[in-house]
Amino acid sequence: MSQERYGPRAGASLRRCVLSVLTLTVGSLTAWTVLTDRGPLPPLAESGSPSVAAAGEAASYLALGEPRKLDVAFARWRSAHEQSGGDRRVTLSVRWAKGLSARQSRAQGVGSLNLVDGNVTFAFTGLDDIGPADLWLVHNTPGPGRSVRPEAGDEFLYAGTAVPDGRGEARLAQSLGRSLTAFEVDLVMVAPRGSPPAESGVLFGALPLFQRLYSRDRRAQAAQPAGRWPELLSSHVLAAGGVPSLDPLVARGAKLFFNETFNGNRRTCGSCHRAENNLTIDPQFIATLPRRDPLFVAEFDANLSKDFEKPLLMRKLGVILENVDGTDDLPNKFTMRGVPHTLAMTTSLSPAPDNADGSTVPPDQRTGWSGDGAPGNGTLREFAIGAVTQHFTRKLERRAGIDFRLPSDDELDAMEAFQLFTGRDADPDLTQLKLRSPLAASGQAVFLRADTEGGTLAAGKCNLCHANAGANLAGTTANFNFDTGVEAFPDPADRIDPANSRPDGGFGTSPSPTVPGAFGNGTFNTPPLVEAADTAPFFHNNAVATLEGAVNFYNSGAFANSPSGQFLSAQDSGGIAILMRPPDVTAVGAFLRVLNCLENIRATGELVAFIRANQGSAGNAELFKIAIAEANDALEVLLAPSGNLDPAASGFLRSAAQAVSMASRLPPGPPQVVQLEMARLWLKRSRVQLQLAP
């Protein structure tokens, strides 16, 4: 399957992402319908289609209760952090950061902050590009009109000067004592020696959300009576059992994600990551939008009519323009990429060890199609800085404070929390999954098989890179990059608009050794596959339209001749990279469809259970819509090119959707409970139908 973060499915309905957003549903959602034997059910009665601002108040969000995915993730991170030294060993990196840096630079550094004892160590490479440089720690002063960018009124702590040697390398070690232990670090910044730090930063790095919460909590506990929990952030509350709840922060992040324009061109994060289309866009969905939708700003704003988007490619392929390799040559230095969804990101952010896959650390987390989508030290937190700078600007000069405003630290906290909260928080265990469909079970075997046994058995070897149909390399918790030869595969942009089609070099910004005219090392990020059946077209350039077509790509010469294909050939007893005949391709597609359907059922069941436990909640009208949308997805993904993969399960799913639809029309009370319980029963029957008993 795809070795890259895949794009959206045409016409996909709102799904797992909104289970996490819950009542934070974005305005103007269409009335969801569900397929039945006699056509679609009547649409749900409209309830005003509340916007995130109206429906996403913290009080109504907290009423939704479970699942507290982010709280659990924070607790897991805290345990690992303390086992590795806690705040005595806070590692981060600094790099050029779009939106923050005064100029571009190839220099970068990796270092460690000891926030308990007050020590700082950093090692730099490429520093001859800057010369002697000062290292600064920055605390952004909060308040109206403030942003994450260092500015007058912020607090700056000088941490030493690094002087490059003849190779451009430098090391810095300083003991700052209480000056550091009492300092709240928001940014680490490198500026030319002696220059004003508020104006001349070149390299930047930021602490991610969990680290910021942990350090703030640790300092606050030290200043409070024993046993008293501090408030981590102004919007946080205390959950049962003394665990800090991050739910209100997630609620605020959703509001910002879908509503905040950052004083730019009217786009929001939700302009491309549409809640009503699986947090992404595709050509079919784009065709439904009004002519003056902010997505199309390049078509009606003269300031952005050139070198901001390529409208024909956007409308035909669902791809957007990205200056991932720098903004120094806008007419020529760009790529066209699909919009990856942001579901289940907590499962796929950890990078491979430095140089284990041809990529490097930094970036410290894997984001975007090539795994290096975020500026600075490359975290999800900083991704928003680059996205606002790239996509929200009113003019191509991209001047922060003039053409757009940068988010504040609190806003970045909230948006990071929201993105970490969406979708699944774990991958399935394929060793325990027993499917009833012979075709899907056959596809599962091909998916898992890692050798062709001398060319005698079909082997997709998918699980090697997509362990348990997730995004991590088998045997690790790391998200690896690979060169699978997609750039050697026909790109539909070359046919539709060849003048504006550009090669894409993937990870990195150096001229590509394998892709002429591109920048990067040719590798792209591995996506999760659990949601694959819901999210066509595929690959970084939306080159393949169908799930089965994406599976069949791995039979192509482009893959066989790629570094990944050659590696697999060398490891195989028959010297074959991938062996999947047409029936095997169909079978693997069937397996992924059933896997996706089971995820739809799980998500629908969570929604129904919540509505049942919280009858009368103000957000339930939207949750009913989402539950029906999930059932729609489950029905749709079972409709494979070869036919319905399980007519009995489809029948149970139709009955579940009908029960949910009926419940949505009833007032809270026993009759509604009966319908919700019927829905849960039909969902259980559909799940049991798709699986064999272990």
VMD Tcl script that draws the C-alpha trace (Angstrom):
set ca {
  {0.00 0.00 0.00}
  {0.88 3.65 -0.02}
  {4.20 4.64 1.46}
  {3.01 8.21 1.87}
  {0.32 10.10 3.71}
  {-2.69 9.59 1.53}
  {-5.22 12.09 0.36}
  {-9.00 12.29 0.79}
  {-11.78 10.03 -0.45}
  {-14.11 11.70 -2.88}
  {-17.36 12.59 -1.15}
  {-16.30 11.10 2.18}
  {-18.48 11.88 5.15}
  {-17.44 13.35 8.45}
  {-16.10 10.59 10.67}
  {-13.69 9.72 13.46}
  {-12.26 13.21 13.56}
  {-15.55 14.61 14.72}
  {-16.02 11.97 17.37}
  {-13.04 13.71 18.89}
  {-14.29 17.19 18.12}
  {-17.70 15.99 19.32}
  {-19.96 19.03 19.66}
  {-17.42 21.19 17.84}
  {-19.02 20.57 14.46}
  {-18.39 23.24 11.86}
  {-21.22 25.27 10.38}
  {-22.95 24.65 7.09}
  {-22.79 20.86 7.33}
  {-25.01 19.20 4.81}
  {-27.86 17.08 6.10}
  {-26.39 13.60 6.35}
  {-28.25 10.68 4.85}
  {-27.78 6.94 5.04}
  {-28.26 4.36 2.31}
  {-31.14 1.94 2.58}
  {-32.61 -0.68 0.27}
  {-35.17 1.93 -0.83}
  {-32.70 4.81 -1.24}
  {-31.46 7.26 1.34}
  {-33.26 7.94 4.56}
  {-34.76 11.42 4.86}
  {-32.18 13.96 6.01}
  {-31.99 14.90 9.64}
  {-33.90 18.00 10.60}
  {-31.60 21.00 10.56}
  {-30.84 22.55 13.92}
  {-29.33 25.78 12.71}
  {-26.04 24.14 11.73}
  {-24.18 25.73 14.64}
  {-20.65 26.91 14.02}
  {-17.75 25.82 16.16}
  {-18.00 29.13 17.98}
  {-21.62 28.43 18.89}
  {-21.44 24.71 19.52}
  {-17.96 24.40 20.91}
  {-18.12 26.22 24.23}
  {-16.05 24.48 26.88}
  {-19.07 23.70 29.04}
  {-20.92 21.78 26.32}
  {-17.70 20.06 25.28}
  {-16.91 18.89 28.81}
  {-20.43 17.52 29.08}
  {-19.35 14.96 26.50}
  {-16.91 13.38 28.96}
  {-15.18 10.36 27.46}
  {-12.98 9.51 25.73}
  {-10.22 11.61 27.27}
  {-7.73 10.62 24.64}
  {-5.40 13.55 25.16}
  {-5.31 13.08 28.93}
  {-4.26 9.47 28.42}
  {-1.63 10.47 25.87}
  {-0.25 13.10 28.25}
  {0.01 10.57 31.07}
  {1.81 8.14 28.73}
  {4.22 10.86 27.59}
  {4.88 11.96 31.18}
  {5.82 8.44 32.23}
  {8.28 8.07 29.34}
  {9.70 11.54 29.95}
  {10.38 10.84 33.62}
  {11.99 7.49 32.83}
  {14.43 9.23 30.47}
  {15.48 11.89 32.97}
  {12.53 14.24 33.09}
  {13.26 17.94 32.94}
  {16.96 17.32 33.48}
  {17.10 16.20 29.85}
  {14.84 18.20 27.54}
  {16.13 17.74 24.00}
  {15.17 19.92 21.06}
  {16.59 21.30 17.86}
  {16.73 24.64 16.07}
  {16.36 25.30 12.33}
  {15.19 27.91 9.87}
  {11.52 28.56 10.54}
  {9.12 29.93 7.93}
  {7.28 32.86 9.53}
  {9.83 33.39 12.31}
  {13.31 33.54 10.78}
  {14.75 36.86 9.62}
  {16.35 35.03 6.69}
  {16.84 31.52 5.36}
  {19.76 29.42 6.54}
  {21.05 25.87 6.19}
  {22.48 25.94 9.72}
  {20.86 23.84 12.42}
  {21.52 22.72 15.96}
  {20.56 19.99 18.42}
  {20.75 20.52 22.14}
  {19.57 19.77 25.63}
  {18.11 21.93 28.38}
  {18.46 20.89 32.02}
  {15.54 22.82 33.44}
  {16.15 21.51 36.96}
  {19.83 22.38 37.36}
  {20.01 25.19 34.82}
  {22.44 23.83 32.20}
  {22.39 24.28 28.42}
  {24.32 22.32 25.78}
  {24.04 22.64 21.99}
  {25.90 21.35 18.94}
  {25.60 23.16 15.60}
  {26.32 22.28 11.99}
  {26.40 24.62 9.00}
  {26.92 27.56 11.34}
  {29.37 29.16 8.90}
  {26.18 30.24 7.11}
  {25.55 32.60 10.04}
  {28.95 33.06 11.66}
  {29.38 33.52 15.40}
  {25.91 33.28 16.85}
  {24.17 34.01 20.13}
  {21.83 31.45 21.68}
  {18.77 32.97 23.32}
  {15.96 31.48 25.37}
  {12.69 33.36 24.90}
  {9.56 33.69 27.01}
  {6.75 35.22 24.97}
  {4.82 37.72 27.05}
  {1.11 36.90 26.83}
  {-1.54 39.48 26.12}
  {-3.65 41.04 23.37}
  {-1.79 41.50 20.12}
  {1.11 39.27 21.15}
  {2.39 36.38 19.02}
  {4.83 33.50 19.15}
  {7.40 35.58 17.28}
  {10.01 37.26 19.56}
  {9.18 40.92 19.92}
  {9.72 43.91 22.15}
  {8.36 43.23 25.62}
  {9.24 39.51 25.61}
  {11.79 38.10 28.05}
  {15.16 37.04 26.62}
  {17.78 34.93 28.45}
  {21.24 34.92 26.89}
  {22.71 31.40 26.89}
  {26.10 31.93 25.25}
  {27.79 32.42 21.90}
  {28.74 29.63 19.48}
  {31.70 30.22 17.15}
  {31.92 27.91 14.10}
  {35.17 26.11 13.25}
  {36.48 25.59 9.75}
  {33.81 22.96 9.06}
  {30.99 25.19 10.24}
  {30.51 23.20 13.43}
  {30.31 24.55 16.96}
  {29.52 23.40 20.48}
  {28.13 25.44 23.34}
  {27.81 24.53 27.02}
  {26.66 26.96 29.70}
  {25.52 26.76 33.30}
  {22.81 29.36 33.86}
  {21.65 28.17 37.26}
  {18.54 29.75 38.67}
  {18.32 32.13 35.70}
  {17.17 29.12 33.68}
  {15.36 27.09 36.35}
  {13.04 30.03 37.06}
  {12.61 30.88 33.35}
  {9.63 29.65 31.29}
  {11.07 28.70 27.90}
  {8.74 29.18 24.94}
  {11.37 29.37 22.18}
  {15.05 28.68 21.67}
  {16.54 31.09 19.14}
  {19.88 31.64 17.41}
  {20.80 35.10 16.08}
  {24.03 36.61 14.64}
  {26.36 37.64 17.45}
  {25.55 41.03 18.91}
  {22.34 41.56 16.93}
  {19.05 42.55 18.60}
  {17.34 39.27 19.51}
  {13.80 40.58 18.95}
  {14.54 41.32 15.30}
  {17.28 39.04 14.01}
  {16.55 35.42 14.92}
  {17.54 32.93 12.21}
  {17.16 29.51 13.84}
  {14.24 28.58 16.06}
  {12.90 25.69 18.09}
  {9.88 25.38 20.38}
  {8.94 23.03 23.19}
  {5.92 20.85 22.29}
  {2.68 21.00 24.22}
  {3.25 18.10 26.62}
  {6.70 19.36 27.56}
  {5.33 22.84 28.20}
  {2.53 21.47 30.38}
  {4.87 19.22 32.33}
  {7.45 21.93 33.02}
  {4.84 24.49 33.99}
  {3.20 21.95 36.28}
  {6.54 21.04 37.89}
  {7.41 24.66 38.63}
  {3.93 25.40 39.95}
  {3.90 22.36 42.24}
  {7.19 23.44 43.75}
  {5.57 26.76 44.70}
  {2.36 25.28 46.15}
  {1.47 23.23 49.22}
  {2.06 19.52 48.89}
  {-0.78 17.60 47.31}
  {-2.33 20.58 45.54}
  {-2.56 20.40 41.76}
  {-1.86 23.64 39.88}
  {-3.86 24.82 36.94}
  {-1.71 23.95 33.94}
  {-3.13 26.54 31.61}
  {-5.84 29.10 32.09}
  {-8.35 26.97 30.15}
  {-7.63 23.67 31.91}
  {-9.77 22.01 34.54}
  {-9.20 19.16 36.95}
  {-10.62 15.80 35.99}
  {-11.61 13.06 38.39}
  {-8.74 11.43 40.24}
  {-6.48 14.47 40.21}
  {-5.54 14.14 36.53}
  {-5.41 17.47 34.71}
  {-8.05 17.47 31.98}
  {-7.06 18.99 28.65}
  {-10.57 18.88 27.17}
  {-11.25 22.64 27.35}
  {-7.95 23.24 25.60}
  {-9.02 20.87 22.83}
  {-12.31 22.75 22.55}
  {-10.51 26.06 22.14}
  {-8.15 24.48 19.61}
  {-11.08 23.32 17.50}
  {-12.53 26.83 17.48}
  {-9.21 28.26 16.34}
  {-8.68 25.50 13.78}
  {-12.02 26.03 12.07}
  {-12.80 29.72 12.69}
  {-9.61 31.76 13.12}
  {-8.32 33.63 10.05}
  {-5.29 35.19 11.81}
  {-6.03 38.52 10.10}
  {-5.21 37.00 6.74}
  {-7.04 36.24 3.50}
  {-10.13 34.71 5.22}
  {-8.78 31.17 5.10}
  {-8.72 29.04 8.23}
  {-7.08 25.68 8.88}
  {-10.53 24.26 8.13}
  {-10.50 25.76 4.63}
  {-8.37 22.81 3.49}
  {-8.94 20.42 6.39}
  {-12.72 20.40 6.06}
  {-14.64 18.89 8.95}
  {-17.44 17.90 6.59}
  {-14.97 16.00 4.37}
  {-12.70 14.02 6.70}
  {-10.44 16.99 7.52}
  {-9.28 17.20 3.92}
  {-10.41 18.18 0.41}
  {-10.70 16.38 -2.92}
  {-11.86 17.39 -6.42}
  {-15.44 16.19 -5.95}
  {-15.82 18.07 -2.69}
  {-14.14 21.18 -4.09}
  {-16.70 21.22 -6.91}
  {-19.49 21.70 -4.34}
  {-18.03 24.88 -2.82}
  {-19.27 28.39 -3.63}
  {-17.20 30.45 -6.06}
  {-16.06 32.91 -3.37}
  {-15.04 30.28 -0.83}
  {-11.72 31.34 0.74}
  {-10.13 28.20 -0.68}
  {-10.32 29.94 -4.08}
  {-8.83 33.25 -2.93}
  {-6.22 33.11 -5.70}
  {-9.05 33.32 -8.24}
  {-10.53 36.59 -7.01}
  {-7.77 38.44 -5.08}
  {-5.34 40.24 -7.38}
  {-2.64 40.21 -4.69}
  {-2.63 36.40 -4.73}
  {-3.42 35.71 -8.38}
  {0.11 34.56 -9.19}
  {2.43 32.11 -7.41}
  {0.01 31.50 -4.52}
  {-2.06 28.62 -5.93}
  {-2.53 26.84 -9.25}
  {-6.35 26.95 -9.54}
  {-6.70 24.47 -12.40}
  {-4.71 21.80 -10.56}
  {-6.56 22.54 -7.34}
  {-9.95 22.03 -8.97}
  {-8.99 19.02 -11.09}
  {-6.75 17.13 -8.64}
  {-7.40 18.62 -5.21}
  {-3.75 19.67 -4.81}
  {-2.48 22.90 -3.28}
  {0.73 24.85 -3.76}
  {3.42 24.44 -1.12}
  {6.76 26.28 -0.86}
  {8.22 23.49 1.24}
  {11.77 24.16 0.06}
  {11.81 27.90 0.74}
  {10.24 31.11 -0.52}
  {13.26 32.56 -2.33}
  {12.01 31.68 -5.85}
  {8.21 31.61 -5.83}
  {7.67 31.24 -9.63}
  {9.82 28.12 -9.84}
  {10.43 26.61 -6.41}
  {7.18 24.96 -5.35}
  {5.40 21.62 -5.23}
  {1.76 20.61 -5.68}
  {0.49 18.32 -2.96}
  {-2.75 16.78 -1.79}
  {-4.16 17.71 1.60}
  {-3.48 14.91 4.11}
  {-6.10 14.38 6.78}
  {-5.08 14.88 10.41}
  {-6.68 11.80 11.98}
  {-4.80 9.53 14.41}
  {-1.71 11.73 14.44}
  {-0.66 10.54 17.89}
  {0.13 7.15 16.30}
  {2.53 8.45 13.65}
  {4.60 11.42 14.85}
  {7.70 9.69 16.21}
  {10.63 9.94 13.74}
  {13.04 7.19 12.78}
  {16.46 7.34 14.46}
  {18.74 9.91 12.84}
  {19.70 8.77 9.30}
  {18.08 5.34 9.74}
  {15.88 5.98 6.70}
  {17.75 8.77 4.93}
  {15.96 11.43 6.93}
  {17.38 13.35 9.85}
  {16.41 14.51 13.33}
  {15.52 17.40 13.31}
  {12.71 17.56 12.37}
  {11.72 16.14 15.73}
  {8.30 14.87 14.60}
  {7.00 13.53 11.30}
  {4.40 15.87 9.77}
  {3.19 16.44 6.22}
  {3.67 14.31 3.13}
  {7.45 14.14 3.38}
  {7.76 14.11 7.16}
  {9.32 17.58 7.33}
  {6.26 19.78 7.05}
  {6.84 21.86 10.17}
  {9.38 24.70 10.49}
  {11.77 25.25 13.39}
  {12.52 21.97 15.14}
  {9.75 20.34 13.14}
  {6.98 19.61 15.62}
  {3.22 19.54 15.21}
  {3.10 22.69 17.36}
  {5.24 24.55 14.85}
  {3.34 23.17 11.87}
  {0.66 25.80 12.50}
  {3.25 28.59 12.23}
  {4.30 27.41 8.79}
  {0.71 26.80 7.66}
  {-0.46 30.30 8.63}
  {2.55 31.86 6.90}
  {2.08 29.78 3.74}
  {-1.69 29.74 3.28}
  {-3.22 32.68 5.21}
  {-1.19 35.62 3.87}
  {-2.85 38.54 2.07}
  {0.26 39.25 -0.02}
  {3.15 37.16 -1.27}
  {5.67 39.12 0.83}
  {4.32 37.16 3.81}
  {5.10 39.84 6.40}
  {4.02 38.76 9.87}
  {1.99 41.48 11.55}
  {1.09 43.04 8.19}
  {-0.12 40.33 5.79}
  {-1.28 38.03 8.61}
  {-0.72 37.62 12.32}
  {1.16 34.71 13.85}
  {-0.57 32.64 16.54}
  {0.23 33.25 20.18}
  {1.74 30.55 22.39}
  {-1.62 29.83 23.99}
  {-3.24 29.48 20.56}
  {-0.51 27.08 19.45}
  {-1.05 25.04 22.61}
  {-4.75 24.77 21.85}
  {-4.38 23.86 18.17}
  {-1.75 21.25 18.95}
  {-4.05 19.75 21.58}
  {-6.94 19.58 19.11}
  {-4.86 17.88 16.43}
  {-3.47 15.36 18.90}
  {-7.02 14.55 19.99}
  {-8.58 13.72 16.61}
  {-9.09 10.18 15.40}
  {-7.84 6.85 16.74}
  {-5.18 6.75 19.45}
  {-4.01 3.17 18.76}
  {-3.53 0.77 15.86}
  {-5.42 -2.53 15.66}
  {-3.70 -5.84 16.40}
  {-3.81 -7.72 13.12}
  {-2.56 -10.93 14.74}
  {-5.84 -11.12 16.67}
  {-8.10 -10.09 13.79}
  {-10.00 -12.99 12.21}
  {-12.21 -11.99 9.27}
  {-15.25 -13.89 8.04}
  {-14.97 -12.85 4.38}
  {-12.72 -15.35 2.57}
  {-11.65 -12.60 0.16}
  {-10.72 -10.17 2.94}
  {-8.98 -12.92 4.92}
  {-6.98 -13.81 1.84}
  {-6.04 -10.15 1.46}
  {-4.97 -10.00 5.10}
  {-2.62 -12.94 4.53}
  {-1.10 -11.23 1.48}
  {-0.81 -7.97 3.45}
  {1.11 -9.72 6.23}
  {3.26 -12.11 4.17}
  {6.86 -10.87 3.99}
  {8.40 -13.35 1.51}
  {7.30 -14.94 -1.75}
  {8.82 -18.33 -0.82}
  {10.84 -18.43 -4.00}
  {8.12 -16.78 -6.05}
  {5.46 -19.35 -5.15}
  {3.28 -17.21 -2.83}
  {1.69 -13.81 -3.16}
  {3.38 -11.37 -0.77}
  {2.39 -7.71 -0.40}
  {4.87 -7.17 2.46}
  {2.66 -4.24 3.52}
  {3.01 -4.91 7.24}
  {6.77 -4.31 7.13}
  {6.26 -0.57 6.74}
  {2.63 -0.30 7.91}
  {2.76 -2.41 11.06}
  {-0.79 -3.37 12.06}
  {-2.01 -1.21 9.16}
  {-0.62 1.85 10.93}
  {2.20 4.19 9.97}
  {5.15 2.73 11.86}
  {7.89 0.31 10.81}
  {7.34 -3.23 12.04}
  {9.02 -3.83 15.39}
  {9.30 -0.11 16.16}
  {7.20 2.83 17.23}
  {8.84 5.06 14.63}
  {7.38 6.53 11.45}
  {9.92 5.93 8.65}
  {10.37 7.67 5.29}
  {10.82 5.70 2.05}
  {11.53 6.31 -1.62}
  {8.95 4.12 -3.36}
  {9.31 5.60 -6.84}
  {6.05 7.56 -6.88}
  {7.79 10.44 -8.67}
  {8.64 8.03 -11.50}
  {4.95 7.08 -11.81}
  {2.72 9.08 -14.21}
  {1.57 12.32 -12.55}
  {-1.85 13.49 -13.79}
  {-0.72 17.11 -13.30}
  {1.68 16.66 -16.24}
  {-1.32 16.07 -18.47}
  {-3.74 18.62 -16.96}
  {-1.43 21.62 -16.55}
  {2.15 20.76 -17.54}
  {3.36 24.36 -17.21}
  {2.57 24.30 -13.51}
  {3.50 20.72 -12.70}
  {6.69 20.38 -10.67}
  {8.75 17.40 -9.52}
  {8.71 16.76 -5.79}
  {11.85 15.62 -3.99}
  {10.20 14.83 -0.68}
  {12.20 15.13 2.54}
  {14.79 17.93 2.79}
  {15.64 21.07 0.86}
  {18.88 20.17 -0.98}
  {18.78 19.49 -4.74}
  {17.51 15.95 -5.24}
  {20.01 13.31 -6.41}
  {17.21 11.15 -7.84}
  {14.46 13.54 -9.00}
  {15.75 16.05 -11.58}
  {14.71 19.62 -10.80}
  {13.40 18.76 -7.34}
  {14.64 19.42 -3.82}
  {14.87 16.65 -1.24}
  {16.22 13.12 -0.91}
  {13.30 11.43 -2.68}
  {11.69 9.94 0.43}
  {8.13 10.40 1.66}
  {6.33 9.68 4.90}
  {4.47 6.44 5.67}
  {0.72 6.95 6.30}
  {-1.63 4.84 8.39}
  {-3.89 2.53 6.37}
  {-6.80 1.94 8.75}
  {-8.68 4.84 7.16}
  {-7.40 4.20 3.63}
  {-10.66 3.00 2.10}
  {-12.29 6.27 3.16}
  {-9.60 8.56 1.80}
  {-8.81 8.40 -1.93}
  {-7.09 9.75 -4.02}
  {-3.66 8.55 -2.96}
  {0.00 9.61 -2.73}
  {1.48 13.05 -2.24}
  {0.30 14.27 -5.65}
  {-3.12 12.54 -5.65}
  {-1.86 10.46 -8.57}
  {-4.02 7.36 -8.01}
  {-7.79 7.54 -7.76}
  {-8.81 4.23 -6.15}
  {-7.78 2.03 -3.26}
  {-7.18 -0.97 -5.50}
  {-5.16 1.24 -7.85}
  {-2.96 2.33 -4.95}
  {-2.39 -1.32 -3.98}
  {-1.56 -2.18 -7.58}
  {1.05 0.60 -7.73}
  {3.38 -1.75 -5.88}
  {3.35 -4.07 -8.89}
  {4.62 -1.25 -11.08}
  {8.08 -0.80 -12.53}
  {8.27 2.55 -10.76}
  {8.17 0.75 -7.42}
  {10.28 -2.24 -8.45}
  {13.08 0.08 -9.59}
  {12.89 2.34 -6.54}
  {15.26 2.03 -3.57}
  {12.46 0.48 -1.52}
  {11.60 -2.02 -4.25}
  {15.22 -2.98 -4.74}
  {15.69 -3.48 -1.01}
  {12.69 -5.79 -0.81}
  {13.91 -7.75 -3.84}
  {17.29 -8.29 -2.20}
  {15.64 -9.63 0.95}
  {13.19 -11.94 -0.80}
  {13.97 -15.63 -1.34}
  {12.71 -15.33 -4.90}
  {14.36 -11.99 -5.61}
  {10.93 -10.35 -6.02}
  {9.98 -7.00 -4.50}
  {6.20 -7.46 -4.39}
  {4.17 -10.32 -5.83}
  {0.46 -9.57 -6.14}
  {-1.53 -10.88 -9.08}
  {-4.83 -9.15 -9.95}
  {-6.89 -11.37 -7.60}
  {-4.41 -10.60 -4.81}
  {-4.75 -6.86 -5.40}
  {-8.51 -7.23 -5.14}
  {-8.11 -9.25 -1.94}
  {-5.81 -6.73 -0.26}
  {-8.25 -4.00 -1.18}
  {-11.06 -6.05 0.37}
  {-9.05 -6.50 3.57}
  {-8.43 -2.77 3.89}
  {-12.10 -2.05 3.22}
  {-13.26 -4.40 5.97}
  {-10.63 -2.98 8.34}
  {-11.90 0.53 7.62}
  {-15.49 -0.62 8.10}
  {-14.65 -2.01 11.54}
  {-13.18 1.36 12.48}
  {-16.37 3.06 11.28}
  {-18.40 0.69 13.43}
  {-16.22 1.37 16.46}
  {-16.55 5.12 16.04}
  {-20.31 4.92 15.48}
  {-20.68 2.80 18.59}
  {-18.80 5.35 20.70}
  {-21.08 8.11 19.47}
  {-24.25 6.13 20.13}
  {-23.02 5.14 23.60}
  {-22.30 8.75 24.46}
  {-25.68 9.98 23.24}
  {-27.34 7.19 25.23}
  {-25.47 8.17 28.41}
  {-26.02 11.90 27.93}
  {-29.57 12.28 26.72}
  {-30.53 15.90 26.34}
  {-26.98 17.16 25.79}
  {-26.92 20.29 23.64}
  {-24.44 18.68 21.27}
  {-26.44 15.56 20.53}
  {-28.10 16.95 17.39}
  {-24.69 17.17 15.76}
  {-23.59 13.83 17.17}
  {-26.60 12.15 15.57}
  {-25.50 13.53 12.19}
  {-21.98 12.27 12.70}
  {-23.16 8.82 13.78}
  {-25.20 8.49 10.58}
  {-22.21 9.72 8.57}
  {-20.07 6.99 10.14}
  {-22.64 4.37 9.23}
  {-22.64 5.75 5.68}
  {-18.88 5.32 5.51}
  {-19.13 1.76 6.79}
  {-21.66 0.92 4.09}
  {-19.70 2.62 1.33}
  {-16.33 1.00 2.01}
  {-17.89 -2.48 1.88}
  {-18.91 -1.78 -1.74}
  {-15.75 -3.03 -3.44}
  {-15.27 -3.15 -7.23}
  {-15.89 -6.90 -6.96}
  {-19.23 -6.31 -5.20}
  {-20.55 -6.04 -1.66}
  {-18.02 -7.73 0.62}
  {-20.63 -8.74 3.18}
  {-24.32 -8.21 2.35}
  {-25.39 -9.43 5.80}
  {-23.15 -6.91 7.58}
  {-24.41 -4.19 5.25}
  {-27.97 -5.07 6.20}
  {-27.16 -4.81 9.89}
  {-25.46 -1.45 9.29}
  {-28.52 -0.14 7.45}
  {-30.67 -1.17 10.39}
  {-28.27 0.53 12.81}
  {-28.36 3.73 10.79}
  {-32.17 3.62 10.62}
  {-32.32 3.23 14.40}
  {-29.98 6.18 14.91}
  {-32.00 8.26 12.47}
  {-35.22 7.37 14.28}
  {-33.67 8.21 17.65}
  {-32.59 11.61 16.34}
  {-36.23 12.49 15.70}
  {-37.38 11.58 19.17}
  {-37.15 13.72 22.30}
  {-34.96 12.47 25.15}
  {-36.73 9.70 26.98}
  {-37.45 5.95 26.94}
  {-38.49 5.73 23.25}
  {-35.21 7.35 22.20}
  {-33.29 4.98 24.47}
  {-34.98 2.01 22.79}
  {-33.83 3.18 19.36}
  {-30.28 3.84 20.58}
  {-30.12 0.39 22.14}
  {-31.36 -1.07 18.87}
  {-28.60 0.79 17.04}
  {-25.98 -0.61 19.41}
  {-27.36 -4.10 18.87}
  {-27.22 -3.78 15.08}
  {-23.70 -2.36 15.25}
  {-22.60 -5.29 17.39}
  {-24.20 -7.73 14.97}
  {-22.42 -6.09 12.03}
  {-19.08 -6.30 13.84}
  {-19.65 -9.94 14.76}
  {-20.70 -10.69 11.19}
  {-17.45 -9.27 9.80}
  {-15.24 -11.23 12.22}
  {-14.81 -14.81 13.29}
  {-14.62 -15.68 16.96}
  {-10.98 -15.80 18.11}
}
mol new
graphics top color blue
foreach p $ca { graphics top sphere $p radius 0.5 }
foreach p [lrange $ca 0 end-1] q [lrange $ca 1 end] { graphics top cylinder $p $q radius 0.2 }
display resetview
